[in-house]
Protein backbone atom coordinates (compact mmCIF):
# COMPACT_ATOMS: atom_id res chain seq x y z
CA UNK A 1 0.00 0.00 0.00
CA UNK A 2 1.10 3.57 -0.73
CA UNK A 3 0.02 6.09 1.90
CA UNK A 4 -1.90 9.01 0.41
CA UNK A 5 -1.67 11.19 3.54
CA UNK A 6 1.63 12.89 2.51
CA UNK A 7 0.14 13.51 -0.92
CA UNK A 8 -2.91 15.13 0.65
CA UNK A 9 -0.71 17.33 2.87
CA UNK A 10 1.37 18.44 -0.12
CA UNK A 11 -1.75 19.09 -2.15
CA UNK A 12 -3.25 21.14 0.70
CA UNK A 13 -0.11 23.28 1.05
CA UNK A 14 0.10 23.72 -2.72
CA UNK A 15 -3.54 24.86 -2.77
CA UNK A 16 -2.81 27.48 -0.08
CA UNK A 17 0.28 28.72 -1.92
CA UNK A 18 -1.66 28.90 -5.18
CA UNK A 19 -4.43 30.89 -3.51
CA UNK A 20 -1.92 33.29 -1.94
CA UNK A 21 -0.26 33.99 -5.29
CA UNK A 22 -3.55 34.51 -7.14
CA UNK A 23 -4.99 36.80 -4.44
CA UNK A 24 -1.77 38.83 -4.39
CA UNK A 25 -1.86 39.13 -8.18
CA UNK A 26 -5.50 40.20 -8.25
CA UNK A 27 -5.73 42.45 -5.19
CA UNK A 28 -2.39 44.11 -4.50
CA UNK A 29 -2.49 46.51 -7.44
CA UNK A 30 -6.09 47.44 -6.71
CA UNK A 31 -5.19 48.11 -3.06
CA UNK A 32 -2.37 50.44 -4.15
CA UNK A 33 -4.78 52.28 -6.46
CA UNK A 34 -7.39 52.74 -3.70
CA UNK A 35 -4.73 53.88 -1.25
CA UNK A 36 -3.40 56.53 -3.67
CA UNK A 37 -6.95 57.67 -4.41
CA UNK A 38 -7.72 57.97 -0.70
CA UNK A 39 -4.60 60.05 -0.07
CA UNK A 40 -5.54 62.29 -3.00
CA UNK A 41 -9.03 62.80 -1.59
CA UNK A 42 -7.56 63.83 1.78
CA UNK A 43 -5.27 66.30 0.05
CA UNK A 44 -8.20 67.80 -1.88
CA UNK A 45 -10.18 68.05 1.35
CA UNK A 46 -7.37 70.01 3.02
CA UNK A 47 -7.11 72.32 0.02
CA UNK A 48 -10.84 73.07 0.10
CA UNK A 49 -10.97 73.61 3.87
CA UNK A 50 -7.86 75.58 4.70
CA UNK A 51 -8.94 76.04 8.31
CA UNK A 52 -7.99 72.39 8.93
CA UNK A 53 -4.49 71.02 9.10
CA UNK A 54 -3.36 67.48 8.34
CA UNK A 55 -3.18 66.50 12.03
CA UNK A 56 -6.80 67.50 12.64
CA UNK A 57 -7.91 65.54 9.60
CA UNK A 58 -6.01 62.44 10.71
CA UNK A 59 -7.63 62.68 14.14
CA UNK A 60 -11.07 62.86 12.53
CA UNK A 61 -10.28 59.83 10.36
CA UNK A 62 -9.23 57.99 13.54
CA UNK A 63 -12.56 58.87 15.15
CA UNK A 64 -14.39 57.45 12.12
CA UNK A 65 -12.37 54.23 12.28
CA UNK A 66 -13.06 53.82 16.00
CA UNK A 67 -16.78 54.39 15.42
CA UNK A 68 -16.79 51.74 12.68
CA UNK A 69 -14.93 49.35 14.94
CA UNK A 70 -17.61 49.83 17.60
CA UNK A 71 -20.35 48.95 15.12
CA UNK A 72 -21.48 52.54 14.51
CA UNK A 73 -21.98 53.39 10.86
CA UNK A 74 -20.55 56.90 10.24
CA UNK A 75 -22.99 57.43 7.37
CA UNK A 76 -26.43 58.90 7.94
CA UNK A 77 -27.55 60.83 11.00
CA UNK A 78 -29.00 60.31 14.48
CA UNK A 79 -32.08 58.58 13.05
CA UNK A 80 -30.05 55.47 12.14
CA UNK A 81 -31.66 52.32 13.59
CA UNK A 82 -30.00 50.67 16.56
CA UNK A 83 -27.63 47.78 15.96
CA UNK A 84 -28.96 46.11 19.08
CA UNK A 85 -32.72 46.02 18.59
CA UNK A 86 -34.26 42.56 18.88
CA UNK A 87 -34.06 41.73 15.17
CA UNK A 88 -30.39 42.70 14.89
CA UNK A 89 -29.56 41.02 18.20
CA UNK A 90 -31.22 37.81 16.99
CA UNK A 91 -29.13 37.98 13.82
CA UNK A 92 -25.97 38.58 15.85
CA UNK A 93 -26.75 35.61 18.12
CA UNK A 94 -27.04 33.45 15.00
CA UNK A 95 -23.65 34.59 13.72
CA UNK A 96 -22.11 33.69 17.09
CA UNK A 97 -23.37 30.12 17.38
CA UNK A 98 -22.75 29.40 13.68
CA UNK A 99 -19.17 30.81 14.00
CA UNK A 100 -19.68 33.07 10.97
CA UNK A 101 -18.45 36.14 12.87
CA UNK A 102 -18.77 38.94 10.32
CA UNK A 103 -16.73 41.29 12.48
CA UNK A 104 -18.77 44.40 11.74
CA UNK A 105 -20.50 44.17 15.12
CA UNK A 106 -19.35 42.90 18.49
CA UNK A 107 -20.23 43.49 22.16
CA UNK A 108 -18.40 46.46 23.68
CA UNK A 109 -19.41 46.20 27.33
CA UNK A 110 -17.49 43.89 29.65
CA UNK A 111 -20.72 42.17 30.66
CA UNK A 112 -21.65 41.65 26.99
CA UNK A 113 -18.23 40.23 26.15
CA UNK A 114 -18.29 37.79 29.08
CA UNK A 115 -21.82 36.69 28.22
CA UNK A 116 -20.76 36.22 24.57
CA UNK A 117 -17.98 33.85 25.66
CA UNK A 118 -20.31 31.59 27.66
CA UNK A 119 -23.09 31.93 25.09
CA UNK A 120 -20.74 30.66 22.37
CA UNK A 121 -19.31 27.99 24.69
CA UNK A 122 -22.70 26.30 24.96
CA UNK A 123 -24.24 27.61 21.73
CA UNK A 124 -21.65 26.32 19.26
CA UNK A 125 -22.02 22.64 20.34
CA UNK A 126 -25.80 23.07 20.38
CA UNK A 127 -25.67 24.51 16.87
CA UNK A 128 -23.49 21.62 15.66
CA UNK A 129 -25.92 19.09 17.12
CA UNK A 130 -28.84 20.90 15.47
CA UNK A 131 -27.08 21.04 12.10
CA UNK A 132 -26.16 17.38 12.45
CA UNK A 133 -29.84 16.47 12.85
CA UNK A 134 -30.74 18.56 9.81
CA UNK A 135 -27.90 16.91 7.94
CA UNK A 136 -29.21 13.46 8.85
CA UNK A 137 -32.56 14.37 7.36
CA UNK A 138 -30.90 15.49 4.14
CA UNK A 139 -28.59 12.49 4.24
CA UNK A 140 -31.59 10.15 4.29
CA UNK A 141 -32.31 11.24 0.73
CA UNK A 142 -28.75 10.41 -0.28
CA UNK A 143 -28.99 6.97 1.34
CA UNK A 144 -32.15 6.34 -0.67
CA UNK A 145 -30.26 7.33 -3.79
CA UNK A 146 -27.45 4.97 -2.79
CA UNK A 147 -29.89 2.03 -2.72
CA UNK A 148 -31.23 2.95 -6.16
CA UNK A 149 -27.89 2.65 -7.88
CA UNK A 150 -28.91 -0.67 -9.43
CA UNK A 151 -31.77 1.08 -11.22
CA UNK A 152 -30.19 2.76 -14.26
CA UNK A 153 -30.75 6.47 -14.54
CA UNK A 154 -32.92 6.92 -11.45
CA UNK A 155 -30.12 7.66 -9.00
CA UNK A 156 -28.57 10.22 -11.29
CA UNK A 157 -31.91 11.95 -11.81
CA UNK A 158 -32.73 12.04 -8.08
CA UNK A 159 -29.25 13.29 -7.18
CA UNK A 160 -29.52 16.01 -9.79
CA UNK A 161 -32.91 17.06 -8.37
CA UNK A 162 -31.52 17.10 -4.82
CA UNK A 163 -28.51 19.24 -5.71
CA UNK A 164 -30.45 21.51 -8.05
CA UNK A 165 -33.19 22.20 -5.49
CA UNK A 166 -30.67 23.04 -2.76
CA UNK A 167 -28.64 25.22 -5.11
CA UNK A 168 -31.73 27.18 -6.13
CA UNK A 169 -33.01 27.61 -2.56
CA UNK A 170 -29.72 28.54 -0.92
CA UNK A 171 -27.39 29.91 -3.61
CA UNK A 172 -29.35 31.16 -6.63
CA UNK A 173 -32.61 32.75 -5.39
CA UNK A 174 -31.33 34.47 -2.17
CA UNK A 175 -28.94 36.78 -4.09
CA UNK A 176 -31.94 38.05 -6.06
CA UNK A 177 -33.62 39.03 -2.80
CA UNK A 178 -30.47 40.61 -1.39
CA UNK A 179 -29.88 42.50 -4.64
CA UNK A 180 -33.40 43.93 -4.50
CA UNK A 181 -33.37 44.81 -0.79
CA UNK A 182 -29.75 45.90 -0.34
CA UNK A 183 -29.12 47.41 -3.78
CA UNK A 184 -26.22 45.05 -4.50
CA UNK A 185 -25.43 43.53 -7.85
CA UNK A 186 -26.28 39.88 -8.30
CA UNK A 187 -22.58 39.00 -8.15
CA UNK A 188 -22.22 40.79 -4.81
CA UNK A 189 -25.31 39.03 -3.49
CA UNK A 190 -24.01 35.63 -4.60
CA UNK A 191 -20.63 36.41 -3.04
CA UNK A 192 -22.30 37.31 0.28
CA UNK A 193 -24.45 34.18 0.12
CA UNK A 194 -21.57 31.76 -0.32
CA UNK A 195 -19.21 33.54 2.10
CA UNK A 196 -21.97 33.41 4.73
CA UNK A 197 -23.11 29.79 4.28
CA UNK A 198 -19.52 28.56 4.20
CA UNK A 199 -19.01 30.37 7.58
CA UNK A 200 -16.08 32.34 6.16
CA UNK A 201 -17.83 35.60 7.07
CA UNK A 202 -15.48 38.39 5.98
CA UNK A 203 -17.93 41.11 7.03
CA UNK A 204 -17.45 43.27 3.93
CA UNK A 205 -21.07 42.60 2.99
CA UNK A 206 -23.69 42.28 5.73
CA UNK A 207 -27.45 42.48 5.32
CA UNK A 208 -29.49 45.17 7.03
CA UNK A 209 -26.66 47.65 7.68
CA UNK A 210 -27.36 50.40 5.13
CA UNK A 211 -28.57 53.48 7.07
CA UNK A 212 -30.21 54.92 3.96
CA UNK A 213 -32.62 51.98 3.61
CA UNK A 214 -35.69 51.06 5.62
CA UNK A 215 -35.84 47.36 6.49
CA UNK A 216 -38.81 45.44 7.82
CA UNK A 217 -38.24 44.38 11.46
CA UNK A 218 -38.13 40.64 10.69
CA UNK A 219 -35.71 40.96 7.75
CA UNK A 220 -32.51 40.00 9.56
CA UNK A 221 -34.30 37.39 11.69
CA UNK A 222 -35.57 35.65 8.56
CA UNK A 223 -32.07 35.88 7.10
CA UNK A 224 -30.69 34.17 10.21
CA UNK A 225 -33.16 31.28 9.79
CA UNK A 226 -32.20 30.95 6.11
CA UNK A 227 -28.54 30.84 7.15
CA UNK A 228 -29.12 27.94 9.56
CA UNK A 229 -30.81 25.72 6.97
CA UNK A 230 -28.32 26.77 4.29
CA UNK A 231 -25.44 25.83 6.57
CA UNK A 232 -26.82 22.30 6.96
CA UNK A 233 -27.20 21.84 3.19
CA UNK A 234 -23.82 23.27 2.21
CA UNK A 235 -22.05 21.39 5.00
CA UNK A 236 -23.52 18.16 3.62
CA UNK A 237 -22.29 19.05 0.13
CA UNK A 238 -18.82 19.78 1.51
CA UNK A 239 -18.80 16.50 3.45
CA UNK A 240 -19.78 14.51 0.37
CA UNK A 241 -17.09 16.32 -1.62
CA UNK A 242 -14.45 15.55 1.01
CA UNK A 243 -15.57 11.90 1.06
CA UNK A 244 -15.23 11.69 -2.72
CA UNK A 245 -11.71 13.17 -2.57
CA UNK A 246 -10.65 10.62 0.06
CA UNK A 247 -12.11 7.73 -1.93
CA UNK A 248 -10.41 8.95 -5.10
CA UNK A 249 -7.03 9.09 -3.37
CA UNK A 250 -7.53 5.67 -1.79
CA UNK A 251 -8.50 4.08 -5.10
CA UNK A 252 -5.65 5.75 -6.96
CA UNK A 253 -2.84 5.19 -4.46
CA UNK A 254 -3.83 1.99 -2.66
CA UNK A 255 -3.14 -1.31 -4.34
CA UNK A 256 -5.86 -3.74 -3.23
CA UNK A 257 -4.87 -7.03 -1.61
CA UNK A 258 -6.53 -9.80 -3.67
CA UNK A 259 -6.93 -12.15 -0.71
CA UNK A 260 -8.57 -9.42 1.35
CA UNK A 261 -10.74 -8.45 -1.58
CA UNK A 262 -11.97 -12.01 -2.01
CA UNK A 263 -12.72 -12.25 1.71
CA UNK A 264 -14.60 -8.97 1.57
CA UNK A 265 -16.61 -10.25 -1.39
CA UNK A 266 -17.64 -13.40 0.47
CA UNK A 267 -18.54 -11.36 3.53
CA UNK A 268 -20.58 -8.89 1.53
CA UNK A 269 -22.72 -11.76 0.20
CA UNK A 270 -23.61 -12.77 3.75
CA UNK A 271 -24.17 -9.28 5.17
CA UNK A 272 -26.58 -6.60 3.91
CA UNK A 273 -24.96 -3.62 2.21
CA UNK A 274 -24.58 -0.56 4.44
CA UNK A 275 -25.07 2.95 3.06
CA UNK A 276 -21.72 4.51 2.18
CA UNK A 277 -22.63 8.16 2.46
CA UNK A 278 -22.75 9.48 5.99
CA UNK A 279 -22.49 12.65 8.03
CA UNK A 280 -19.16 12.76 9.90
CA UNK A 281 -19.40 13.58 13.56
ABEGO torsion letter per residue (X at the ends): XBBAAAAAAAAAAAAAAAAAAAAAAAAAAAAAAAAAAAAAAAAAAAAABAABBAAAAAAAAAAAAAAAAAGBBABEBAABBBAABAAAAAAAAAAAAAGAGAGABBBABAAAAAAAAAAAAAAAAAAAAAAAAAAAAAAAAAAAAAAAAABBGAAAAAAAAAAAAAAAAAAAAAAAAAAAAAGBBAAAAAAAAAAAAAGAGAGABBBGABAABBBBAAAAAAAAAAAAAAAAAAAAAAAAAAAAAAAAAAAAABBBBAAAAAAAAAAAAABBBBBABBBBX
